[in-house]
Amino acid sequence: MEYQESENPFGLIPVELRSLKKDSLFYRKPKAKNFYQKNHYNRKSQFNKTANFSCTNWETGGEIFLKPSTIVWID
């Protein structure tokens, strides 16, 4: 994935979500203001057709579910 230096003013590193340890903090985009915490893994099942990770926004308490192959940004 190519990106311009102007898109990443804080020098963050892009990595796949699956490579982070549980409870790691990350940003969704290089210019994001809020960070997320990686929580538990949800396996693929009869009802949930795709496997994903639960991630929590620390400021709002909101929860999102991201695929393991999602690119996230770390310090």
Sequence and secondary structure as in RCSB ss.txt:
>XXXX:A:sequence
MEYQESENPFGLIPVELRSLKKDSLFYRKPKAKNFYQKNHYNRKSQFNKTANFSCTNWETGGEIFLKPSTIVWID
>XXXX:A:secstr
    GGG TT  EEEEGGGS TT EEBSSTT SS EEEEEEE   SS  S EEEEEETTT  EEEE TT EEEE 
